[in-house]
Amino acid sequence: MCPEEMWYTDSNNYFKLNKLKMTKKGLISIIATVQEDGGIGIGNDHQWDFSENARNWMNITKGSAYFMGRKTYEIQEEKCNISAFMMDGRILKIITGQGRGFPIAKGSYRMPSVKDAIDCVLKHNPGKDIFIAGGQGVYEEAFGNLLDLVNRIHLTRVDSIKEGATHFLPVYEPTDLKALGFSLIEGGGDFIEAKRGIDKGVMYRNEVWSR
């Protein structure tokens, strides 16, 4: 049995989910915000926090299946309204080995691995785009034995280094992405200044890599 069928938290929504009739295969993407040295997080927090980045992530992940690890979920839960986050048609899957060992938002799922989460989306919602959104352990699985499944990589590249990073993106340099068969299809121009948020003033740019 798919772990989603065992751990889903809302039987009414689960019934609706299984009634969906979708045949188109969605894209599988990795999405990350990364600084010059590959840092993505400090302790139990994100490395960078600015409003333009959050808005971009919200726009491009509408209607998707959105994967994040337990610690990343807990950070998001502190900073934003998870229920509102799910109102844009997202299906939220939290990657964790704890099973029912910690509370999650109604209508979201606990999944034991990224591979299990992908399998469940392909089974129940094969038309959904998938976004794999960290943290480090989730990215390592995606860039490891699941990389052949990944179609796109969305990067917010920060033109700076904030000292103290404890979590890193496994692959982020353009030369390494190209070696894996990815080509830059959007972005890559000048860095622009973030105007709002805790880290306003930082220079960043958005990139989309595809293959």
C-alpha positions as CSV (number, residue, x, y, z in Angstrom):
1,M,0.0,0.0,0.0
2,C,1.2,3.5,-0.8
3,P,2.3,5.3,2.4
4,E,0.0,8.2,1.3
5,E,-3.0,5.9,1.7
6,M,-1.8,5.0,5.3
7,W,-0.9,8.5,6.5
8,Y,-3.2,10.9,4.8
9,T,-4.8,13.1,7.4
10,D,-8.2,14.0,5.9
11,S,-10.4,11.2,4.6
12,N,-12.8,13.6,2.8
13,N,-10.1,15.2,0.8
14,Y,-8.5,11.8,0.2
15,F,-11.7,10.6,-1.4
16,K,-11.7,13.6,-3.7
17,L,-8.1,13.0,-4.6
18,N,-8.7,9.5,-5.8
19,K,-11.6,10.7,-8.0
20,L,-9.3,12.9,-10.0
21,K,-8.8,11.7,-13.6
22,M,-5.6,13.1,-14.9
23,T,-3.4,11.5,-17.6
24,K,-0.7,14.2,-18.4
25,K,2.6,13.6,-16.6
26,G,3.7,16.7,-14.7
27,L,7.2,18.1,-14.4
28,I,9.5,17.2,-11.5
29,S,11.5,20.2,-10.3
30,I,14.0,21.0,-7.6
31,I,13.6,24.5,-6.2
32,A,16.1,26.2,-3.9
33,T,17.6,29.5,-2.7
34,V,21.4,29.2,-2.7
35,Q,24.2,31.6,-1.8
36,E,27.7,31.7,-3.5
37,D,29.2,28.9,-1.4
38,G,26.1,26.6,-1.7
39,G,24.7,27.5,1.7
40,I,20.9,27.1,2.1
41,G,20.4,27.2,5.8
42,I,21.7,28.1,9.2
43,G,20.8,25.8,12.0
44,N,17.0,25.4,12.0
45,D,16.4,28.4,9.7
46,H,16.7,29.4,6.1
47,Q,19.8,31.2,4.9
48,W,18.0,34.1,3.2
49,D,14.6,35.7,3.8
50,F,13.3,38.3,1.4
51,S,9.8,38.9,0.2
52,E,10.5,38.8,-3.6
53,N,11.8,35.3,-3.2
54,A,8.8,34.1,-1.2
55,R,6.4,35.6,-3.8
56,N,8.2,34.0,-6.7
57,W,8.1,30.5,-5.0
58,M,4.4,31.0,-4.3
59,N,3.7,31.9,-7.9
60,I,5.5,29.1,-9.6
61,T,4.4,26.3,-7.2
62,K,0.6,27.0,-7.5
63,G,-1.3,23.8,-8.0
64,S,1.7,21.6,-7.5
65,A,2.7,18.7,-5.2
66,Y,5.2,20.4,-2.9
67,F,7.7,18.3,-1.0
68,M,9.7,19.4,2.0
69,G,11.5,17.7,4.9
70,R,10.2,17.8,8.5
71,K,12.6,20.6,9.7
72,T,11.8,22.7,6.7
73,Y,8.1,22.2,7.3
74,E,8.5,23.3,10.9
75,I,10.3,26.5,9.8
76,Q,7.5,27.3,7.3
77,E,4.9,26.6,10.0
78,E,6.5,29.2,12.2
79,K,6.8,31.8,9.5
80,C,3.6,31.5,7.5
81,N,0.0,30.1,7.4
82,I,0.4,26.6,6.1
83,S,-3.3,26.2,5.5
84,A,-3.3,29.4,3.4
85,F,-0.2,28.0,1.5
86,M,-2.2,24.9,0.6
87,M,-5.2,27.0,-0.7
88,D,-3.6,27.6,-4.1
89,G,-4.1,23.9,-5.0
90,R,-0.9,22.6,-3.5
91,I,-0.6,19.1,-2.1
92,L,1.9,19.3,0.7
93,K,4.1,16.2,1.4
94,I,6.4,16.2,4.4
95,I,9.4,13.9,4.1
96,T,10.1,12.2,7.4
97,G,10.9,8.9,9.0
98,Q,8.8,9.7,12.0
99,G,5.4,8.6,10.7
100,R,2.8,10.0,12.9
101,G,5.4,11.2,15.4
102,F,4.7,14.9,14.9
103,P,1.6,17.0,14.0
104,I,1.0,18.3,10.5
105,A,-1.6,20.6,8.9
106,K,-4.9,19.0,8.0
107,G,-4.9,17.8,4.4
108,S,-1.1,17.3,4.2
109,Y,0.8,14.0,4.1
110,R,3.7,12.4,5.9
111,M,6.0,10.4,3.5
112,P,9.0,8.3,4.4
113,S,11.1,9.4,1.3
114,V,11.1,11.6,-1.7
115,K,10.8,8.5,-3.9
116,D,7.7,7.3,-2.0
117,A,6.2,10.8,-2.4
118,I,6.9,10.9,-6.2
119,D,5.3,7.4,-6.6
120,C,2.2,8.5,-4.8
121,V,1.8,11.6,-6.9
122,L,2.3,9.6,-10.1
123,K,-0.3,7.2,-8.9
124,H,-3.0,9.6,-7.6
125,N,-2.3,12.9,-9.5
126,P,-0.2,12.1,-12.5
127,G,-0.8,15.6,-14.0
128,K,0.6,17.4,-11.0
129,D,3.9,19.2,-11.2
130,I,6.2,18.3,-8.4
131,F,8.5,20.7,-6.6
132,I,11.2,19.4,-4.2
133,A,11.9,22.2,-1.8
134,G,14.5,21.0,0.7
135,G,16.1,20.9,3.2
136,Q,19.5,19.4,2.7
137,G,18.6,15.7,3.2
138,V,15.7,16.0,0.8
139,Y,17.9,17.7,-1.8
140,E,20.6,15.0,-1.4
141,E,18.0,12.3,-2.2
142,A,16.7,14.2,-5.2
143,F,20.2,14.9,-6.5
144,G,21.3,11.3,-5.8
145,N,19.5,8.3,-7.2
146,L,16.4,10.3,-8.2
147,L,18.2,12.8,-10.4
148,D,17.2,11.0,-13.7
149,L,13.5,11.8,-12.8
150,V,14.2,15.6,-12.5
151,N,13.2,17.8,-15.4
152,R,13.9,21.3,-14.1
153,I,15.9,23.1,-11.4
154,H,14.6,26.5,-10.2
155,L,17.3,28.5,-8.4
156,T,17.2,31.8,-6.6
157,R,20.9,32.6,-6.7
158,V,22.1,35.1,-4.0
159,D,25.2,37.1,-4.9
160,S,26.6,37.0,-1.4
161,I,27.7,34.7,1.5
162,K,26.1,34.8,4.9
163,E,28.5,33.2,7.3
164,G,27.6,30.3,9.4
165,A,25.8,28.1,6.9
166,T,25.2,24.6,8.2
167,H,23.2,23.1,5.3
168,F,24.2,23.1,1.7
169,L,22.8,22.4,-1.8
170,P,24.6,19.4,-3.3
171,V,24.8,20.8,-6.8
172,Y,24.5,24.5,-7.7
173,E,27.4,25.7,-9.9
174,P,26.5,26.3,-13.5
175,T,29.3,24.1,-14.8
176,D,28.1,21.2,-12.6
177,L,24.5,21.7,-13.7
178,K,25.6,21.6,-17.4
179,A,27.6,18.5,-16.8
180,L,24.4,16.8,-15.6
181,G,22.7,17.8,-18.9
182,F,20.8,20.9,-17.7
183,S,20.7,24.1,-19.8
184,L,19.7,27.6,-18.6
185,I,16.4,28.5,-20.1
186,E,15.3,31.5,-18.0
187,G,17.2,34.1,-16.0
188,G,21.0,34.3,-15.7
189,G,21.1,38.1,-16.3
190,D,22.0,40.9,-13.9
191,F,21.4,40.5,-10.1
192,I,18.7,42.7,-8.7
193,E,18.2,44.1,-5.2
194,A,15.7,42.7,-2.8
195,K,13.5,45.5,-1.6
196,R,11.5,43.9,1.2
197,G,12.0,41.4,4.0
198,I,14.6,40.6,6.7
199,D,17.4,40.4,4.1
200,K,16.3,43.4,2.0
201,G,19.3,44.9,0.1
202,V,20.7,41.5,-0.9
203,M,21.4,41.0,-4.6
204,Y,19.8,38.0,-6.3
205,R,18.5,36.6,-9.6
206,N,16.2,33.8,-10.5
207,E,17.3,30.9,-12.8
208,V,15.5,28.0,-14.4
209,W,17.5,25.0,-15.7
210,S,15.9,22.3,-17.8
211,R,16.7,19.2,-19.8
